[in-house]
Amino acid sequence: MVIDNHFSYMEAKENRITKSAKPNNDESGWEKYRPYIELLSRVNNSCVYVCLLHVKYLFISPNFKNVLGLPFNENMSLDDKGLLVDHCIHTDDLPFLISLQKRAFEYVFQRPYAEQCDYKYIFEFRATGASGEYIRVVCQYQMLETKESEKPLLLLGVMDIAPDQDLKAPVKFRLVNFKTGQIVNIPVIDNPDISLTVREKEVLALVNDGMMSKEISSKLFISVHTVNRHRQNILEKMNVDNLSEAINYARKLGLLA
């Protein structure tokens, strides 16, 4: 899957480059990566693609047909409306995905140019599978090349069926600097006036890790009563009914990875 301005997905002929009559330098520049990308697309069941961001797709593996049931057309462009991945994405997930991509790009493109290729974007969401039923998929992509000029950016993407097939789970996203291991929390929605204290954030993170109040009490060296008070404060500040809703909301706000 490629995430574009409209979360559109353009398809190319199976295991081939989409070619114009005379490829430009931006298109031919990806050839040095091609042997490794074609190998990646063959050795597992991943769906692999390469594109010039917001311009066109240069390579797409045939596995997209097996995962999402999408046919292939070697002459498609980003303007084609018939076979777009946004038609496959669950309608409840699509707005969050568009927002997440926009916010992630804003963060990364503010970094020094030398660091912009160090980030991996990892999305997990629901999409219609080849069977016509919804499945959860994981889409990861990263920049292969980024430039200070206005030339298109070269992007590599990989999509897999998610190991967790809980269709009630929310959209998940991580922006990871794979050189440093840093995880950047990107909010899915605008942060309203929710001001959790440092301790409340710690308690919420430990609840997210599956800890009970007694375990949190021992971990943070505070009483169980104090833990439960923090839990209640979290519910009241977020205006939710339970901690499961609080965790999902905190993920959308970027408070939890």
C-alpha positions in Angstrom: 0.0 0.0 0.0 1.2 3.5 -0.7 -0.2 6.3 1.3 -0.7 9.4 -0.9 -2.6 12.6 -0.6 -5.8 10.6 -0.9 -4.3 7.4 0.4 -4.4 6.2 -3.2 -2.8 3.1 -4.4 -1.6 2.9 -8.0 -0.8 -0.5 -9.5 1.8 -1.6 -12.0 2.4 -4.8 -14.0 3.4 -7.8 -12.0 7.0 -7.7 -10.9 7.9 -5.0 -13.5 8.6 -1.2 -13.6 5.9 1.1 -14.9 7.8 2.7 -17.8 7.3 5.8 -19.9 8.6 6.1 -23.4 11.7 7.8 -22.0 12.4 7.3 -18.3 13.7 10.4 -16.5 16.5 10.5 -14.1 14.2 10.2 -11.1 12.8 6.9 -12.4 16.1 5.4 -13.4 17.7 6.4 -10.1 16.0 3.5 -8.3 17.6 0.8 -10.4 20.5 0.3 -7.9 17.9 -0.9 -5.4 15.9 -3.0 -7.8 17.8 -6.4 -7.3 17.3 -6.3 -3.6 13.7 -5.2 -3.8 12.8 -7.9 -6.3 14.5 -10.5 -4.0 12.5 -9.2 -1.1 9.3 -9.6 -3.0 10.1 -13.2 -3.9 11.4 -14.6 -0.6 8.2 -14.0 1.5 4.6 -13.2 1.1 5.0 -9.5 1.6 3.5 -6.9 -0.8 6.4 -4.7 -2.0 6.3 -1.5 -3.9 8.6 1.4 -4.9 7.3 4.8 -5.9 8.2 8.4 -6.5 6.2 10.0 -3.8 3.0 11.7 -5.0 4.1 11.1 -8.7 4.0 7.4 -9.8 4.8 3.8 -8.9 7.9 2.2 -10.3 7.5 -1.3 -9.0 4.8 -3.4 -7.3 5.0 -7.1 -6.4 2.1 -9.4 -7.5 1.4 -10.4 -3.9 -1.1 -7.5 -3.7 -3.5 -9.5 -5.8 -3.3 -12.4 -3.2 -3.7 -10.1 -0.2 -6.1 -7.4 -1.3 -7.4 -8.9 -4.6 -6.3 -5.9 -6.7 -5.9 -6.5 -10.4 -2.9 -5.1 -12.3 -2.6 -2.5 -15.0 0.8 -1.4 -16.2 -0.3 2.1 -17.3 -2.0 3.4 -14.1 -1.2 6.8 -12.6 -2.0 8.4 -9.3 -5.0 10.1 -10.9 -6.7 6.8 -11.7 -9.9 6.3 -9.7 -10.9 2.7 -10.4 -8.5 0.6 -8.4 -7.3 2.5 -5.3 -6.4 1.1 -2.0 -8.6 3.7 -0.2 -11.5 1.7 -1.6 -10.2 -1.3 0.4 -9.5 0.5 3.7 -12.2 0.5 6.4 -14.1 3.7 6.3 -13.6 4.3 10.0 -9.8 3.9 9.7 -9.2 6.0 6.6 -9.4 9.5 8.2 -7.0 8.5 11.0 -4.5 7.1 8.4 -4.6 10.3 6.4 -4.1 12.4 9.5 -1.2 10.2 10.7 0.6 10.3 7.4 0.3 14.1 7.3 1.6 14.6 10.8 4.4 12.0 10.4 5.6 13.7 7.2 5.5 17.1 8.9 7.7 15.8 11.7 10.2 14.0 9.4 10.5 16.7 6.8 11.5 19.2 9.6 14.5 17.0 10.4 17.8 17.6 8.7 17.9 16.1 5.2 20.6 13.7 6.2 18.3 12.1 8.8 15.0 11.9 6.8 15.8 8.4 5.4 16.4 7.1 8.9 12.7 6.8 9.8 10.3 3.9 9.2 6.5 4.5 9.1 4.5 1.6 10.5 0.7 1.5 10.1 -1.7 -1.2 11.2 -5.3 -1.0 10.0 -8.3 -2.8 8.5 -8.7 -3.4 4.8 -10.8 -5.6 2.6 -8.8 -8.8 1.8 -8.9 -10.9 -1.4 -11.9 -12.9 0.1 -13.9 -9.7 0.4 -13.8 -9.8 4.2 -11.9 -7.3 6.3 -8.5 -8.2 7.6 -5.9 -6.3 9.6 -2.7 -5.4 7.6 0.6 -3.9 8.6 2.1 -1.4 6.1 5.7 -0.2 6.6 7.5 2.3 4.4 10.7 4.4 4.4 12.4 6.8 2.2 15.2 5.4 0.0 16.3 8.8 -1.1 15.3 12.3 -0.1 16.4 15.5 -1.7 16.7 19.2 -0.7 15.4 20.1 -4.2 11.8 19.8 -5.4 12.4 16.4 -7.1 10.2 13.5 -6.1 11.3 11.4 -3.1 12.0 7.7 -3.6 10.0 5.5 -1.2 10.0 1.7 -0.5 6.9 0.1 1.1 6.1 -3.3 2.4 2.6 -4.6 3.4 1.9 -7.8 5.3 -1.2 -9.5 6.9 -1.0 -8.5 10.6 -0.4 -11.2 13.1 -3.1 -9.7 15.3 -6.4 -10.1 13.5 -8.6 -8.4 16.2 -10.9 -6.4 13.9 -12.1 -4.3 16.9 -8.6 -3.0 17.6 -8.0 0.7 16.7 -5.6 2.0 14.0 -2.0 1.7 15.2 1.0 3.7 14.1 4.6 4.0 15.0 7.3 6.3 13.6 10.7 4.7 14.4 14.2 6.0 13.8 15.8 2.6 13.0 19.3 4.0 13.5 18.7 5.1 17.1 15.7 3.1 18.1 13.7 6.2 19.0 9.9 5.9 18.7 8.2 9.2 17.9 4.7 9.4 19.3 2.5 11.0 16.6 -1.0 12.0 17.6 -3.9 10.7 15.4 -6.1 13.7 16.4 -5.6 17.2 17.7 -4.7 17.2 21.4 -7.6 18.7 23.3 -7.1 20.3 26.7 -6.1 17.0 28.5 -3.2 17.6 30.9 -2.3 14.3 32.5 0.4 14.6 35.2 3.7 12.7 34.8 2.5 10.2 37.3 -0.8 9.7 35.6 1.0 9.1 32.3 3.2 6.5 34.0 0.2 4.7 35.5 -1.6 4.7 32.1 1.5 3.3 30.4 1.7 0.5 32.9 -2.0 -0.3 32.6 -1.3 -0.5 28.8 1.4 -3.0 29.6 -1.1 -5.2 31.4 -0.3 -4.4 35.0 -2.9 -4.4 37.8 -3.1 -1.8 40.5 -1.1 -3.8 43.0 1.7 -4.4 40.5 1.8 -0.7 39.6 1.9 0.1 43.3 5.0 -2.0 43.7 6.6 -0.7 40.5 6.2 3.0 41.4 6.5 2.6 45.2 3.1 4.2 45.9 0.0 2.8 47.6 -2.7 0.9 45.8 -5.1 3.7 46.9 -2.9 6.3 45.2 -2.8 4.1 42.0 -6.6 3.9 41.9 -6.9 7.6 42.4 -4.6 8.2 39.4 -6.7 5.8 37.4 -9.9 7.6 38.3 -8.3 11.0 37.4 -7.3 9.6 34.0 -10.9 8.6 33.3 -12.3 11.9 34.4 -9.8 14.0 32.4 -10.3 12.0 29.2 -14.0 11.8 29.7 -14.1 8.1 29.1 -15.9 5.2 30.9 -13.0 2.8 31.4 -9.3 2.4 31.0 -9.6 0.4 27.7 -11.2 3.5 26.2 -8.6 5.7 27.8 -5.8 3.6 26.3 -7.3 3.8 22.8 -7.8 7.6 23.2 -4.2 8.0 24.5 -2.9 6.2 21.4 -4.8 8.6 19.1 -3.3 11.5 21.1 0.2 10.1 20.7 0.6 9.6 24.5 1.2 5.9 24.0 3.2 4.1 21.3 
